[in-house]
Amino acid sequence: MTLSSHQAHVILDRAEAKARELGLSVVVAVLDGGAHLKAFHRMDGAVLASVDIAIRKASTAVLFQANSEDVWEYCKPGAPAQGLQLTNGGLATFGGGIPLRAADQSIVGALGISGGSVSQDVEVAQAAHAAFETERN
């Protein structure tokens, strides 16, 4: 399975709906399995810095096949790979990036959200991910 444009837009739409529900303006980045931009949306009012952050969260998730915040355990001070966050053009090792998996659990891409607090970004990301899961099935 590859990530379709339709699936990417389902993610964008659900992320925006959840962000609006929370009173947020966010940036949503959807990457394919090769970490290339598939779809992107910056809501009106979302801060410019969130563009890079959303893309980096998605990139972190697809490159490590894990939620972006899970990578922090490997690169935090005293961890086995301290400084890992400086690789691959810079990672975002906090919440808001989630890998996208096919039914066979292979990675087909990732999504990244930025614009709210970390916990708000995670909430929006989880809603967008759930919409992808529903669409995938």
Biotite code that builds the C-alpha atoms (Angstrom):
import biotite.structure as struc

atoms = struc.array([
    struc.Atom([0.000, 0.000, 0.000], chain_id="A", res_id=1, res_name="MET", atom_name="CA", element="C"),
    struc.Atom([1.104, 3.536, -0.688], chain_id="A", res_id=2, res_name="THR", atom_name="CA", element="C"),
    struc.Atom([-0.341, 6.639, 0.893], chain_id="A", res_id=3, res_name="LEU", atom_name="CA", element="C"),
    struc.Atom([-2.919, 8.112, -1.478], chain_id="A", res_id=4, res_name="SER", atom_name="CA", element="C"),
    struc.Atom([-3.653, 11.778, -1.987], chain_id="A", res_id=5, res_name="SER", atom_name="CA", element="C"),
    struc.Atom([-7.186, 11.085, -0.802], chain_id="A", res_id=6, res_name="HIS", atom_name="CA", element="C"),
    struc.Atom([-5.921, 9.597, 2.470], chain_id="A", res_id=7, res_name="GLN", atom_name="CA", element="C"),
    struc.Atom([-3.572, 12.541, 2.947], chain_id="A", res_id=8, res_name="ALA", atom_name="CA", element="C"),
    struc.Atom([-6.452, 14.964, 2.518], chain_id="A", res_id=9, res_name="HIS", atom_name="CA", element="C"),
    struc.Atom([-8.582, 13.001, 4.995], chain_id="A", res_id=10, res_name="VAL", atom_name="CA", element="C"),
    struc.Atom([-5.765, 13.592, 7.492], chain_id="A", res_id=11, res_name="ILE", atom_name="CA", element="C"),
    struc.Atom([-5.611, 17.319, 6.674], chain_id="A", res_id=12, res_name="LEU", atom_name="CA", element="C"),
    struc.Atom([-9.376, 17.717, 6.978], chain_id="A", res_id=13, res_name="ASP", atom_name="CA", element="C"),
    struc.Atom([-9.662, 15.868, 10.298], chain_id="A", res_id=14, res_name="ARG", atom_name="CA", element="C"),
    struc.Atom([-6.674, 17.696, 11.770], chain_id="A", res_id=15, res_name="ALA", atom_name="CA", element="C"),
    struc.Atom([-8.183, 21.058, 10.859], chain_id="A", res_id=16, res_name="GLU", atom_name="CA", element="C"),
    struc.Atom([-11.574, 20.076, 12.270], chain_id="A", res_id=17, res_name="ALA", atom_name="CA", element="C"),
    struc.Atom([-10.020, 18.963, 15.572], chain_id="A", res_id=18, res_name="LYS", atom_name="CA", element="C"),
    struc.Atom([-7.844, 22.084, 15.754], chain_id="A", res_id=19, res_name="ALA", atom_name="CA", element="C"),
    struc.Atom([-10.905, 24.294, 15.226], chain_id="A", res_id=20, res_name="ARG", atom_name="CA", element="C"),
    struc.Atom([-12.733, 22.359, 17.944], chain_id="A", res_id=21, res_name="GLU", atom_name="CA", element="C"),
    struc.Atom([-9.841, 23.192, 20.295], chain_id="A", res_id=22, res_name="LEU", atom_name="CA", element="C"),
    struc.Atom([-9.661, 26.817, 19.147], chain_id="A", res_id=23, res_name="GLY", atom_name="CA", element="C"),
    struc.Atom([-6.252, 26.373, 17.507], chain_id="A", res_id=24, res_name="LEU", atom_name="CA", element="C"),
    struc.Atom([-4.584, 27.313, 14.246], chain_id="A", res_id=25, res_name="SER", atom_name="CA", element="C"),
    struc.Atom([-2.136, 24.569, 13.314], chain_id="A", res_id=26, res_name="VAL", atom_name="CA", element="C"),
    struc.Atom([0.122, 23.375, 10.552], chain_id="A", res_id=27, res_name="VAL", atom_name="CA", element="C"),
    struc.Atom([-0.410, 19.846, 9.252], chain_id="A", res_id=28, res_name="VAL", atom_name="CA", element="C"),
    struc.Atom([2.287, 18.018, 7.300], chain_id="A", res_id=29, res_name="ALA", atom_name="CA", element="C"),
    struc.Atom([1.782, 14.600, 5.722], chain_id="A", res_id=30, res_name="VAL", atom_name="CA", element="C"),
    struc.Atom([4.844, 12.772, 4.407], chain_id="A", res_id=31, res_name="LEU", atom_name="CA", element="C"),
    struc.Atom([5.000, 9.612, 2.322], chain_id="A", res_id=32, res_name="ASP", atom_name="CA", element="C"),
    struc.Atom([7.025, 6.541, 3.276], chain_id="A", res_id=33, res_name="GLY", atom_name="CA", element="C"),
    struc.Atom([10.198, 8.073, 1.842], chain_id="A", res_id=34, res_name="GLY", atom_name="CA", element="C"),
    struc.Atom([9.811, 11.179, 4.055], chain_id="A", res_id=35, res_name="ALA", atom_name="CA", element="C"),
    struc.Atom([8.776, 13.375, 1.135], chain_id="A", res_id=36, res_name="HIS", atom_name="CA", element="C"),
    struc.Atom([5.983, 15.915, 1.494], chain_id="A", res_id=37, res_name="LEU", atom_name="CA", element="C"),
    struc.Atom([2.660, 14.449, 0.296], chain_id="A", res_id=38, res_name="LYS", atom_name="CA", element="C"),
    struc.Atom([0.225, 17.076, 1.620], chain_id="A", res_id=39, res_name="ALA", atom_name="CA", element="C"),
    struc.Atom([0.447, 20.230, 3.670], chain_id="A", res_id=40, res_name="PHE", atom_name="CA", element="C"),
    struc.Atom([-1.903, 22.758, 5.231], chain_id="A", res_id=41, res_name="HIS", atom_name="CA", element="C"),
    struc.Atom([-1.243, 25.896, 7.258], chain_id="A", res_id=42, res_name="ARG", atom_name="CA", element="C"),
    struc.Atom([-4.416, 27.176, 8.846], chain_id="A", res_id=43, res_name="MET", atom_name="CA", element="C"),
    struc.Atom([-4.980, 30.912, 8.861], chain_id="A", res_id=44, res_name="ASP", atom_name="CA", element="C"),
    struc.Atom([-3.243, 32.354, 11.902], chain_id="A", res_id=45, res_name="GLY", atom_name="CA", element="C"),
    struc.Atom([-0.815, 29.462, 12.443], chain_id="A", res_id=46, res_name="ALA", atom_name="CA", element="C"),
    struc.Atom([2.626, 30.801, 13.299], chain_id="A", res_id=47, res_name="VAL", atom_name="CA", element="C"),
    struc.Atom([5.311, 30.496, 10.650], chain_id="A", res_id=48, res_name="LEU", atom_name="CA", element="C"),
    struc.Atom([7.672, 28.560, 12.930], chain_id="A", res_id=49, res_name="ALA", atom_name="CA", element="C"),
    struc.Atom([5.111, 25.745, 13.017], chain_id="A", res_id=50, res_name="SER", atom_name="CA", element="C"),
    struc.Atom([5.714, 24.997, 9.321], chain_id="A", res_id=51, res_name="VAL", atom_name="CA", element="C"),
    struc.Atom([9.196, 23.598, 9.949], chain_id="A", res_id=52, res_name="ASP", atom_name="CA", element="C"),
    struc.Atom([8.215, 21.994, 13.247], chain_id="A", res_id=53, res_name="ILE", atom_name="CA", element="C"),
    struc.Atom([5.277, 20.048, 11.750], chain_id="A", res_id=54, res_name="ALA", atom_name="CA", element="C"),
    struc.Atom([7.431, 18.760, 8.898], chain_id="A", res_id=55, res_name="ILE", atom_name="CA", element="C"),
    struc.Atom([10.207, 17.746, 11.322], chain_id="A", res_id=56, res_name="ARG", atom_name="CA", element="C"),
    struc.Atom([7.746, 15.938, 13.603], chain_id="A", res_id=57, res_name="LYS", atom_name="CA", element="C"),
    struc.Atom([6.427, 13.950, 10.635], chain_id="A", res_id=58, res_name="ALA", atom_name="CA", element="C"),
    struc.Atom([9.958, 13.300, 9.392], chain_id="A", res_id=59, res_name="SER", atom_name="CA", element="C"),
    struc.Atom([11.042, 12.057, 12.815], chain_id="A", res_id=60, res_name="THR", atom_name="CA", element="C"),
    struc.Atom([8.036, 9.715, 12.942], chain_id="A", res_id=61, res_name="ALA", atom_name="CA", element="C"),
    struc.Atom([8.607, 8.225, 9.491], chain_id="A", res_id=62, res_name="VAL", atom_name="CA", element="C"),
    struc.Atom([12.395, 7.914, 9.801], chain_id="A", res_id=63, res_name="LEU", atom_name="CA", element="C"),
    struc.Atom([12.235, 6.143, 13.159], chain_id="A", res_id=64, res_name="PHE", atom_name="CA", element="C"),
    struc.Atom([8.881, 4.409, 12.594], chain_id="A", res_id=65, res_name="GLN", atom_name="CA", element="C"),
    struc.Atom([7.683, 5.676, 15.966], chain_id="A", res_id=66, res_name="ALA", atom_name="CA", element="C"),
    struc.Atom([5.800, 8.571, 17.463], chain_id="A", res_id=67, res_name="ASN", atom_name="CA", element="C"),
    struc.Atom([8.064, 11.603, 17.460], chain_id="A", res_id=68, res_name="SER", atom_name="CA", element="C"),
    struc.Atom([8.129, 11.884, 21.264], chain_id="A", res_id=69, res_name="GLU", atom_name="CA", element="C"),
    struc.Atom([9.369, 8.290, 21.600], chain_id="A", res_id=70, res_name="ASP", atom_name="CA", element="C"),
    struc.Atom([12.657, 9.223, 19.908], chain_id="A", res_id=71, res_name="VAL", atom_name="CA", element="C"),
    struc.Atom([13.525, 11.541, 22.830], chain_id="A", res_id=72, res_name="TRP", atom_name="CA", element="C"),
    struc.Atom([14.286, 8.513, 25.018], chain_id="A", res_id=73, res_name="GLU", atom_name="CA", element="C"),
    struc.Atom([17.267, 7.728, 22.772], chain_id="A", res_id=74, res_name="TYR", atom_name="CA", element="C"),
    struc.Atom([18.727, 11.214, 22.508], chain_id="A", res_id=75, res_name="CYS", atom_name="CA", element="C"),
    struc.Atom([18.051, 12.952, 25.819], chain_id="A", res_id=76, res_name="LYS", atom_name="CA", element="C"),
    struc.Atom([21.042, 13.817, 28.007], chain_id="A", res_id=77, res_name="PRO", atom_name="CA", element="C"),
    struc.Atom([22.560, 10.612, 29.339], chain_id="A", res_id=78, res_name="GLY", atom_name="CA", element="C"),
    struc.Atom([20.772, 8.404, 26.801], chain_id="A", res_id=79, res_name="ALA", atom_name="CA", element="C"),
    struc.Atom([22.669, 6.056, 24.458], chain_id="A", res_id=80, res_name="PRO", atom_name="CA", element="C"),
    struc.Atom([22.365, 8.370, 21.434], chain_id="A", res_id=81, res_name="ALA", atom_name="CA", element="C"),
    struc.Atom([22.653, 11.807, 22.994], chain_id="A", res_id=82, res_name="GLN", atom_name="CA", element="C"),
    struc.Atom([22.637, 14.335, 20.150], chain_id="A", res_id=83, res_name="GLY", atom_name="CA", element="C"),
    struc.Atom([20.586, 12.113, 17.820], chain_id="A", res_id=84, res_name="LEU", atom_name="CA", element="C"),
    struc.Atom([18.115, 14.970, 17.439], chain_id="A", res_id=85, res_name="GLN", atom_name="CA", element="C"),
    struc.Atom([20.762, 16.878, 15.486], chain_id="A", res_id=86, res_name="LEU", atom_name="CA", element="C"),
    struc.Atom([20.861, 14.277, 12.686], chain_id="A", res_id=87, res_name="THR", atom_name="CA", element="C"),
    struc.Atom([18.795, 14.051, 9.504], chain_id="A", res_id=88, res_name="ASN", atom_name="CA", element="C"),
    struc.Atom([18.569, 17.813, 9.171], chain_id="A", res_id=89, res_name="GLY", atom_name="CA", element="C"),
    struc.Atom([17.217, 18.135, 12.716], chain_id="A", res_id=90, res_name="GLY", atom_name="CA", element="C"),
    struc.Atom([14.564, 16.024, 14.389], chain_id="A", res_id=91, res_name="LEU", atom_name="CA", element="C"),
    struc.Atom([11.591, 17.091, 16.493], chain_id="A", res_id=92, res_name="ALA", atom_name="CA", element="C"),
    struc.Atom([11.593, 14.719, 19.444], chain_id="A", res_id=93, res_name="THR", atom_name="CA", element="C"),
    struc.Atom([8.397, 15.860, 21.131], chain_id="A", res_id=94, res_name="PHE", atom_name="CA", element="C"),
    struc.Atom([4.753, 14.982, 20.582], chain_id="A", res_id=95, res_name="GLY", atom_name="CA", element="C"),
    struc.Atom([2.767, 15.610, 17.432], chain_id="A", res_id=96, res_name="GLY", atom_name="CA", element="C"),
    struc.Atom([4.334, 13.246, 14.888], chain_id="A", res_id=97, res_name="GLY", atom_name="CA", element="C"),
    struc.Atom([2.754, 9.839, 14.213], chain_id="A", res_id=98, res_name="ILE", atom_name="CA", element="C"),
    struc.Atom([3.771, 7.216, 11.641], chain_id="A", res_id=99, res_name="PRO", atom_name="CA", element="C"),
    struc.Atom([1.131, 5.967, 9.226], chain_id="A", res_id=100, res_name="LEU", atom_name="CA", element="C"),
    struc.Atom([0.959, 2.206, 8.752], chain_id="A", res_id=101, res_name="ARG", atom_name="CA", element="C"),
    struc.Atom([-0.691, 0.024, 6.150], chain_id="A", res_id=102, res_name="ALA", atom_name="CA", element="C"),
    struc.Atom([-2.883, -2.881, 7.277], chain_id="A", res_id=103, res_name="ALA", atom_name="CA", element="C"),
    struc.Atom([0.234, -5.109, 7.252], chain_id="A", res_id=104, res_name="ASP", atom_name="CA", element="C"),
    struc.Atom([1.931, -2.583, 9.618], chain_id="A", res_id=105, res_name="GLN", atom_name="CA", element="C"),
    struc.Atom([4.449, -1.376, 7.006], chain_id="A", res_id=106, res_name="SER", atom_name="CA", element="C"),
    struc.Atom([5.171, 2.350, 7.127], chain_id="A", res_id=107, res_name="ILE", atom_name="CA", element="C"),
    struc.Atom([3.492, 4.341, 4.351], chain_id="A", res_id=108, res_name="VAL", atom_name="CA", element="C"),
    struc.Atom([4.146, 7.808, 5.749], chain_id="A", res_id=109, res_name="GLY", atom_name="CA", element="C"),
    struc.Atom([3.694, 10.046, 8.756], chain_id="A", res_id=110, res_name="ALA", atom_name="CA", element="C"),
    struc.Atom([1.815, 13.103, 9.901], chain_id="A", res_id=111, res_name="LEU", atom_name="CA", element="C"),
    struc.Atom([3.060, 16.044, 11.927], chain_id="A", res_id=112, res_name="GLY", atom_name="CA", element="C"),
    struc.Atom([1.105, 18.738, 13.741], chain_id="A", res_id=113, res_name="ILE", atom_name="CA", element="C"),
    struc.Atom([2.382, 22.004, 15.193], chain_id="A", res_id=114, res_name="SER", atom_name="CA", element="C"),
    struc.Atom([0.703, 25.144, 16.438], chain_id="A", res_id=115, res_name="GLY", atom_name="CA", element="C"),
    struc.Atom([-0.642, 24.446, 19.904], chain_id="A", res_id=116, res_name="GLY", atom_name="CA", element="C"),
    struc.Atom([0.951, 23.194, 23.096], chain_id="A", res_id=117, res_name="SER", atom_name="CA", element="C"),
    struc.Atom([2.598, 19.797, 22.762], chain_id="A", res_id=118, res_name="VAL", atom_name="CA", element="C"),
    struc.Atom([-0.399, 18.095, 24.369], chain_id="A", res_id=119, res_name="SER", atom_name="CA", element="C"),
    struc.Atom([-2.773, 19.919, 21.990], chain_id="A", res_id=120, res_name="GLN", atom_name="CA", element="C"),
    struc.Atom([-0.631, 18.942, 19.001], chain_id="A", res_id=121, res_name="ASP", atom_name="CA", element="C"),
    struc.Atom([-0.773, 15.325, 20.155], chain_id="A", res_id=122, res_name="VAL", atom_name="CA", element="C"),
    struc.Atom([-4.562, 15.507, 20.508], chain_id="A", res_id=123, res_name="GLU", atom_name="CA", element="C"),
    struc.Atom([-4.933, 16.893, 16.972], chain_id="A", res_id=124, res_name="VAL", atom_name="CA", element="C"),
    struc.Atom([-2.456, 14.325, 15.624], chain_id="A", res_id=125, res_name="ALA", atom_name="CA", element="C"),
    struc.Atom([-4.314, 11.458, 17.277], chain_id="A", res_id=126, res_name="GLN", atom_name="CA", element="C"),
    struc.Atom([-7.619, 12.609, 15.769], chain_id="A", res_id=127, res_name="ALA", atom_name="CA", element="C"),
    struc.Atom([-6.040, 12.895, 12.311], chain_id="A", res_id=128, res_name="ALA", atom_name="CA", element="C"),
    struc.Atom([-4.402, 9.488, 12.712], chain_id="A", res_id=129, res_name="HIS", atom_name="CA", element="C"),
    struc.Atom([-7.737, 7.928, 13.714], chain_id="A", res_id=130, res_name="ALA", atom_name="CA", element="C"),
    struc.Atom([-9.314, 9.347, 10.546], chain_id="A", res_id=131, res_name="ALA", atom_name="CA", element="C"),
    struc.Atom([-6.508, 7.783, 8.476], chain_id="A", res_id=132, res_name="PHE", atom_name="CA", element="C"),
    struc.Atom([-7.042, 4.431, 10.219], chain_id="A", res_id=133, res_name="GLU", atom_name="CA", element="C"),
    struc.Atom([-10.763, 4.555, 9.454], chain_id="A", res_id=134, res_name="THR", atom_name="CA", element="C"),
    struc.Atom([-10.134, 5.491, 5.835], chain_id="A", res_id=135, res_name="GLU", atom_name="CA", element="C"),
    struc.Atom([-7.473, 2.793, 5.454], chain_id="A", res_id=136, res_name="ARG", atom_name="CA", element="C"),
    struc.Atom([-9.893, 0.073, 6.537], chain_id="A", res_id=137, res_name="ASN", atom_name="CA", element="C"),
])
